[in-house]
């Protein structure tokens, strides 16, 4: 009888130890699970921070590109001359421009010449050239001198290549779709549309006018800069512009 009692006590003791061991293991597993969740949350937070940082860096890069382009003059029809066989086409382009007039020569000081194509592979009589100036005042001086001394040169505004396609799509969407701003409906199908960066280069401003005879551009709205990926263009924010999805012009 005493032997059976002792056996039962040992079994109970072993059972208690086993329960204690299981409880300890469960506690350890819970601790590991909590740490795993904390690490997972930390990784998600880090990933979001990294993504935000990359977007911020991308935004700063685009703003810098916009400012540089805003201070530049684009010539769309610079003559090819003998540049295909030239060792230094940038110097040749500058030399040609400087030879066209005293004002243009002075305005070209401290500028950077950027051919917008591969000249040696170009098969047309003219090609686009971008002239980057130190600031907007210098740009205006150069633009005025080119218009005066090189009247056959076609000058225009230039957007960075990173959003050039998106600007084209924005213009197309504005001209082919009806929309409203603060309750007022707009149809720009037969109007001229001008798209330019705002003064801080963080947004785009939309202006319009009736025709080439109209001298003054009318401000329409501002929209955020488009994302670098054109696929996001249709889902981007359009500021105060509300699209009428049921009507196209």
N, C-alpha and C positions, 0 to 999 in steps of 0.2 A: 504493500500500500504506500509506504514511504517512498519506495522506488518510483512508482507511477506519479506520485505528487511532484517528486523532483524533476521527472521527465517533462511533466506539463509546464512546470515553472521555467525550465530551460527553453522549451518551445515558445512559451509566451515572450520570454526575454529576446529570443532570436527574431520572433515576429516583430517586436517593438523596434529592434535594431534595423530590420529590413524596411519597416515603415519610415524610420528616420532617414535611412539611406535614400529611399525613393523620394522623400520630401526634399532632401538636399539636392538630388539630381534635378527634380522639377524646378527648384529655385534657381539652380545653375542654368538650366535651359531657358528659363524666363529672363534671366539676366543677359544671356547670350542673345536672345531674341530682341530684347530692348536695345542692346548695343548695336545689333544688326540694323534695326529700324532707324536708330539715331544716325548710323553711318550712311544708310540709304537716304535719309532726309538731308543729311549734310551734302551728299553727292548731288542730289537734286538741286539744292540751294546753290552749290558751287557751279553746277551746269548752267543754271539760270543767270547767275552773276557773270559767268564767262560769256554767255550769249549776249547779255546786255552790254558788256564791255566791247565785244566785237561789233555790235550794232552801233555803239557810241563812236568807236574808232572809224567805222565805215561812214557814219554821218559827218564826222569832222573832216574826213578825206574828201567827201563830196562837196562840202561847204568850201573847202580850200580850192578845189577844182573849179567850182562855180565862180569864185572870186577872181581866179586867174583868167578864166575865159571872159568874164565881164570886163576885164581890163585889156582885152585883146581886140585886134582888128582882123577879120577874116577876108581875104581876097579869094573869090571863087573861081576866077579865070586868069590866073597868072600864066603868061606864055611859056611854053616848054623850052624855047630857045635851043641852046646846045647843052642843056643840063644833063642829058643822059650820059654824055661822055665826060662830064665834069667831075673832078676829084672832090671838090668842095662846093656842092650845090647851094648850101646856105649862104656862103660868102658871095657866090655869083648872083643869087637873088637880091641880096643887100646892095651889091654893086649896081645892079640894074635899076633898082628903085631910087637909089641916091642920084643916079644920073638923070633922072626925070625932072628934077627941080630942087631948088635951094631949100624950100620949106619942108619938103619930104625928107631931104637929107638930114636936116636938123632934128626933125621929129623922130627919126630912126635911132637917135642916140640912146644907148642903154636899153635897147629892145632885143628880143630873142626871136629868131626866125625859125618857124616850125613847119616844114612841108607836111601836108596832110595826106600824103600818098607815097608809095614807093616809086620814086621818079624813074628809075631805070626800067621798071616794069610797066610804066604808064604808056598807053598807046593813043592818047588824045593830044590835041594841040595846046591844051591848057590844063591846069591842075589847081587845087585849092592850097592856099598858104595861110598859116596863122602867124600873126605878129603880136607877141606878148609884150605889153608895156608895163612900166613900173607902177602906174596908178591910172585912174580914170581920166584925170586931167591930161596926162600924156597921150592916152588913147584918143581923146577928142581932138588933140592937136594933130595927131597922125591921120586920123580919119578925115579931118578937114583938108589937110594938105594933099591926100590921095585924091579926094573928090575934085580938088582944084587942078592939080598938076597931072593926074592920071585918070581923066574922066571915063576912059573905056574900061577901067578896072571895076569889077562888080564886088562891092563890099556888103557884108552881112554879119548878123550876130551868130556866135558859135557856142553851142552847149557841149559839155564834156561828153566824150564817147560813151561813158558809163550809163548815161541816161538819155542819149540822143534818140534811141528808139522809143523810149517812154514818152518823150516830149511829142513825138510824131503821133503816137497813139492818143495822147491827151487832146491834141488839136483835132484829131479825127473824131473822137468821142464828143467833143464840144460842138462840132459842126454837123454831126449826123443824128444827135439825140436832143429831144426837147427836155428842158429842165426848169427849175424855179429857184429863186433866191428870195428868201423872206416873203414868200407868197406871190411874187411877181414872176410870170412865165417868160421864158426866153427861147428863141429859135435863131441860131446863128448860121443857118445853112448858107445864106447869101451874103454874110458879113465877113469882114476881115478880122482875124484873130491874132493878137499879139501875146506871147508868153515870155515873161521875164522873171528873174529872181527878185525877191524883195531886198531891201537895203541891207538886211542882216544875212542874206543868202540862206535862210532856214526855211523859206516857203517860196512858192511861185505865185505871181500875180497875173491875172487874166484881164486883158483889155480888149476892146473891140471898137470898130468904126464901120460906117455904112459902106464906104467905097474909097477908092484912091484919091478922089477929090476932097474928101473930108480930112481936114488937117489935124483935128484933135482926137486923141484916143480916149474912150470912155472906160473908166475902171469898172470891172465887173465883180471880181471876187479874188480871194487868195485861197490856195490849196496847199497842203503839205507837200514837201518834196517827194517824188515817187521813189519807191524802193528800187534797188539795183536790179532785182529780178522782175522783168516785165509781166510775169505771170500773176504778180500780186497787184497789178494796176487796177483791175476791176473790183478788188476788194478793199482798196485803200480808202482813206478818209478824203472827202472832197470839200471840206470846210462847210460853208453855208449852202453849197450847191446840192439840190435835191433832184435826183433824176426821175423823170417820168418813164418808167419801164415799159409802159404800154404804147408809147408813141415814138416813132422815128421819123425824121424829116427827109 
